[in-house]
């Protein structure tokens, strides 16, 4: 067990921004909300330090992260969801972890640490756009349920099909006005050791404290740097965009993105792709950039961080996060 104090929030936030792969939302709002909750150090528990049968919940926000900044969620945004989950499962979960260990959602569990243990794990290991990409749902863990805000009520999904949760939660988010709270329940801390991604907070702290564009962090792989020369739509995909950069070494770099960066090509050859975590960093300020912040004439460095090993443990899991899962074909590494 380690402790995590308010003074570590900026480091933790930068680490989760890096794990966002260009998505996940900026962390400023949750930093401010967490700072109001953390009046001192809190314990950060490794998965294997907690009794495996301990019930746990995972929380996060879904929908537009920009809307969250305009309609700041109340401090008790998860209270109705927790109440519904407890009625359905019949138990109160004394532990909490992140639903998505990246961007603003990496910090969201800190809102519940007043009366719950903070577990160092999440259900994605990076930013991903789909509820059907939650590890518990990918593995179809029995008993796992999803509860979502509807903007006045809650909706609960108990289904063995991950697609049900994705479509119904998406509908709830729309009913809630484009953004809302989401909670996953019906699992234990022991389930996280097999069906979750342990150590996400530890990784975020390590990333946030290091300089990812130097040798200070061994896992960072420099893919290139250059100035953005073009922003183009991707044919046959209204939700995707292509960012072209004239590389400092003369190469033509291309970032393919949806809500996160999904692939990087160099002179037409794919050199990195999801689930590897692709990061664009402003060369002048050092800011970690969201997809829509990579704008014309901006000079950026592109870095790859290792994908969470959970996703590559089986072909079935991997199929949920490669570019082809988003309908983007021909972006396998080496092509």
C-alpha distance (Angstrom), angle and dihedral (degrees) to the residues before:
residue distance angle dihedral
X1 . . .
X2 3.81 . .
X3 3.77 132.9 .
X4 3.77 127.7 -118.0
X5 3.78 118.2 -159.9
X6 3.82 133.5 -170.3
X7 3.81 89.3 -101.3
X8 3.82 89.5 66.9
X9 3.80 94.5 56.8
X10 3.86 96.4 94.7
X11 3.81 91.9 50.0
X12 3.80 92.0 45.4
X13 3.80 91.3 47.4
X14 3.81 93.3 52.0
X15 3.79 90.2 49.1
X16 3.78 91.8 52.2
X17 3.82 89.7 46.8
X18 3.80 89.2 56.8
X19 3.81 90.9 49.3
X20 3.80 88.0 53.8
X21 3.82 92.2 79.2
X22 3.80 88.7 -145.2
X23 3.80 93.5 -42.0
X24 3.77 140.7 66.6
X25 3.79 95.3 87.4
X26 3.79 130.9 -92.8
X27 3.79 113.8 -65.0
X28 3.83 101.2 -138.1
X29 3.81 96.5 99.8
X30 3.80 94.3 49.7
X31 3.80 91.5 44.1
X32 3.80 88.6 58.1
X33 3.80 93.5 44.6
X34 3.81 92.8 46.6
X35 3.81 91.6 48.5
X36 3.81 88.8 59.4
X37 3.80 90.7 53.3
X38 3.80 99.3 42.3
X39 3.79 107.2 74.8
X40 3.79 90.6 161.0
X41 3.83 142.9 -11.0
X42 3.80 118.5 -40.5
X43 3.79 127.3 -157.4
X44 3.80 117.9 -105.4
X45 3.80 109.5 -155.3
X46 3.79 125.2 -155.9
X47 3.80 113.2 -134.0
X48 3.82 92.7 -112.7
X49 3.82 92.0 51.9
X50 3.80 93.5 64.9
X51 3.80 126.4 74.5
X52 3.85 102.4 -94.9
X53 3.82 93.8 -132.9
X54 3.82 92.3 58.0
X55 3.84 109.9 123.5
X56 3.79 113.0 -121.7
X57 3.79 138.8 -172.0
X58 3.80 129.4 -154.0
X59 3.80 119.3 -150.6
X60 3.78 139.0 -170.1
X61 3.78 145.2 134.6
X62 3.80 124.1 -95.0
X63 3.78 131.6 -161.7
X64 3.79 128.2 31.4
X65 3.80 113.1 3.3
X66 3.82 88.2 -162.6
X67 3.79 90.9 61.3
X68 3.80 89.8 54.0
X69 3.79 87.8 61.3
X70 3.80 91.3 52.5
X71 3.81 96.2 41.8
X72 3.78 103.5 35.1
X73 3.82 109.0 -151.7
X74 3.81 116.3 -121.1
X75 3.81 118.7 -106.3
X76 3.82 89.5 -109.3
X77 3.81 95.2 49.2
X78 3.81 91.2 129.1
X79 3.82 97.3 46.6
X80 3.85 96.1 92.9
X81 3.80 90.5 46.1
X82 3.80 92.4 49.9
X83 3.80 90.7 49.4
X84 3.81 92.1 51.1
X85 3.81 92.3 47.3
X86 3.81 91.3 50.0
X87 3.81 91.7 50.1
X88 3.81 90.9 50.0
X89 3.81 98.9 43.4
X90 3.79 97.3 32.9
X91 3.82 92.8 -134.0
X92 3.78 137.8 89.6
X93 3.81 113.3 -127.3
X94 3.82 111.0 -134.2
X95 3.83 92.8 -170.8
X96 3.81 133.0 64.6
X97 3.80 134.3 -168.5
X98 3.79 136.6 172.4
X99 3.77 120.3 -80.3
X100 3.81 89.9 -154.7
X101 3.80 117.2 19.9
X102 3.80 95.8 -149.8
X103 3.79 142.0 70.9
X104 3.78 117.2 0.0
X105 3.82 92.5 -23.7
X106 3.78 90.4 66.2
X107 3.82 87.8 68.2
X108 3.81 97.2 40.6
X109 3.85 96.8 90.7
X110 3.81 88.0 63.1
X111 3.81 86.8 74.3
X112 3.82 89.5 70.0
X113 3.80 102.1 41.2
X114 3.79 92.1 101.9
X115 3.80 91.2 83.8
X116 3.81 105.3 7.0
X117 3.80 136.5 66.9
X118 3.80 114.5 -108.3
X119 3.81 109.4 -130.7
X120 3.80 120.1 -157.7
X121 3.81 98.1 -125.3
X122 3.79 143.4 82.5
X123 3.80 140.2 -169.7
X124 3.83 100.9 -112.9
X125 3.80 111.9 26.3
X126 3.82 90.6 -144.0
X127 3.81 137.2 21.4
X128 3.80 115.0 -60.4
X129 3.81 127.3 167.7
X130 3.82 102.9 -138.6
X131 3.79 133.0 78.0
X132 3.82 84.9 -151.0
X133 3.83 86.7 64.0
X134 3.81 93.1 65.9
X135 3.80 107.0 119.9
X136 3.81 94.6 -129.3
X137 3.80 90.0 55.1
X138 3.81 94.3 42.7
X139 3.82 87.8 55.6
X140 3.82 91.3 40.5
X141 3.81 92.6 -130.3
X142 3.83 107.3 -161.7
X143 3.79 114.2 -111.9
X144 3.79 97.1 18.4
X145 3.80 112.1 138.4
X146 3.80 134.2 -177.2
X147 3.80 123.8 -142.3
X148 3.81 121.6 -168.2
X149 3.80 137.0 -174.1
X150 3.80 115.3 -112.7
X151 3.81 97.1 -172.1
X152 3.79 97.3 -95.3
X153 3.79 102.1 16.2
X154 3.79 141.4 20.7
X155 3.78 135.5 -104.3
X156 3.82 122.0 -150.1
X157 3.80 124.9 -158.5
X158 3.80 120.7 -162.0
X159 3.79 105.9 174.5
X160 3.80 138.3 129.7
X161 3.82 89.4 -137.8
X162 3.79 114.6 85.8
X163 3.80 89.9 -156.9
X164 3.80 90.4 64.7
X165 3.79 91.3 58.7
X166 3.80 92.0 46.3
X167 3.81 96.1 51.9
X168 3.81 96.6 40.0
X169 3.81 95.6 45.3
X170 3.80 89.4 47.7
X171 3.82 88.7 54.2
X172 3.80 90.7 48.8
X173 3.80 91.5 51.2
X174 3.79 89.2 53.8
X175 3.82 89.9 49.9
X176 3.80 88.7 50.2
X177 3.80 90.5 56.5
X178 3.78 101.5 -93.6
X179 3.81 101.0 -51.7
X180 3.77 134.8 50.0
X181 3.76 149.3 148.2
X182 3.81 121.2 -79.0
X183 3.80 129.0 -168.4
X184 3.80 132.7 -171.2
X185 3.82 118.3 -155.6
X186 3.78 141.1 158.2
X187 3.81 96.3 78.3
X188 3.79 137.4 95.4
X189 3.79 135.8 -129.5
X190 3.80 86.5 -108.0
X191 3.82 89.5 60.3
X192 3.81 88.9 59.4
X193 3.81 92.1 63.6
X194 3.82 89.8 64.4
X195 3.78 106.6 17.7
X196 3.81 100.4 33.0
X197 3.79 138.9 55.4
X198 3.82 109.1 -104.9
X199 3.79 123.1 -159.2
X200 3.80 99.7 34.0
X201 3.81 94.8 134.4
X202 3.79 90.7 48.8
X203 3.79 90.5 50.7
X204 3.80 92.5 47.9
X205 3.80 91.2 51.5
X206 3.81 90.9 50.4
X207 3.80 92.8 47.8
X208 3.78 94.0 44.7
X209 3.78 93.0 52.2
X210 3.81 95.3 48.6
X211 3.79 135.0 69.6
X212 3.80 102.8 -114.9
X213 3.81 93.9 -162.6
X214 3.78 94.9 58.7
X215 3.77 135.3 56.5
X216 3.81 88.6 -90.9
X217 3.79 87.9 97.0
X218 3.77 115.7 45.7
X219 3.79 95.6 -165.0
X220 3.82 94.3 59.0
X221 3.80 113.6 100.1
X222 3.79 116.0 -161.9
X223 3.82 109.4 -137.2
X224 3.78 98.9 178.4
X225 3.76 146.3 -70.2
X226 3.75 134.5 -124.8
X227 3.78 149.4 121.6
X228 3.80 122.1 -66.9
X229 3.80 107.7 -111.7
X230 3.81 103.9 170.0
X231 3.78 143.1 14.1
X232 3.78 114.0 -157.6
X233 3.78 139.1 172.2
X234 3.79 118.0 -113.7
X235 3.81 112.2 -118.0
X236 3.81 114.4 -107.1
X237 3.82 93.0 8.0
X238 3.79 117.8 87.1
X239 3.81 91.4 -175.4
X240 3.80 97.8 53.7
X241 3.78 131.0 79.8
X242 3.78 136.1 -169.1
X243 3.80 120.6 -141.1
X244 3.81 115.6 -162.4
X245 3.78 122.7 -159.5
X246 3.77 130.5 -171.7
X247 3.76 100.4 -134.1
X248 3.77 122.4 -130.8
X249 3.81 86.7 -123.6
X250 3.82 93.1 50.6
X251 3.81 96.5 -99.8
X252 3.80 122.5 130.9
X253 3.79 109.4 -120.9
X254 3.78 124.2 -167.3
X255 3.78 128.5 -167.0
X256 3.81 115.1 -159.8
X257 3.78 112.9 -159.2
X258 3.74 146.9 167.8
X259 3.79 114.6 171.9
X260 3.84 85.7 -33.4
X261 3.81 133.0 27.6
X262 3.79 107.6 -89.4
X263 3.80 106.0 176.4
X264 3.79 144.2 3.2
X265 3.80 123.6 -150.4
X266 3.79 128.2 -167.8
X267 3.81 116.3 -158.0
X268 3.80 88.5 -19.8
X269 3.80 97.6 -48.8
X270 3.81 120.4 110.3
X271 3.80 109.2 -122.5
X272 3.82 99.8 171.2
X273 3.80 135.8 14.0
X274 3.80 142.6 170.6
X275 2.99 133.7 -42.0
X276 3.80 81.5 42.0
X277 3.82 107.3 89.4
X278 3.81 110.5 -114.0
X279 3.79 117.1 -161.7
X280 3.81 131.6 -169.6
X281 3.81 114.1 -157.6
X282 3.80 125.1 -171.8
X283 3.80 105.7 -115.3
X284 3.81 93.5 -144.6
X285 3.81 105.1 39.1
X286 3.79 99.7 25.2
X287 3.81 89.8 -131.1
X288 3.80 117.8 155.9
X289 3.81 104.0 -121.5
X290 3.77 129.9 -138.8
X291 3.81 115.9 -139.1
X292 3.80 94.6 -98.8
X293 3.82 91.9 48.1
X294 3.81 91.7 65.9
X295 3.80 94.3 94.2
X296 3.80 136.9 168.4
X297 3.81 116.6 -65.6
X298 3.80 92.7 9.6
X299 3.79 114.5 135.6
X300 3.80 111.9 -135.6
X301 3.76 141.2 172.5
X302 3.79 118.1 -138.5
X303 3.79 117.8 -145.9
X304 3.80 131.9 179.3
X305 3.80 123.1 -146.9
X306 3.78 122.5 -165.2
X307 3.78 117.1 -88.8
X308 3.81 117.3 -115.3
X309 3.80 104.9 -90.0
X310 3.81 90.9 -133.1
X311 3.80 91.1 76.0
X312 3.81 95.2 52.9
X313 3.81 94.1 46.9
X314 3.81 90.5 94.3
X315 3.78 138.5 12.9
X316 3.81 89.8 -123.2
X317 3.80 92.7 58.2
X318 3.80 93.4 42.4
X319 3.80 91.5 53.8
X320 3.82 89.0 67.4
X321 3.82 95.5 60.9
X322 3.82 110.7 31.3
X323 3.83 117.3 103.7
X324 3.80 90.8 -101.9
X325 3.82 88.6 64.2
X326 3.82 86.1 66.8
X327 3.80 92.5 47.8
X328 3.82 93.0 -100.5
X329 3.81 106.9 131.2
X330 3.77 131.0 -173.3
X331 3.79 94.2 36.1
X332 3.78 99.4 110.1
X333 3.80 113.2 134.5
X334 3.79 110.6 -90.2
X335 3.80 95.1 29.2
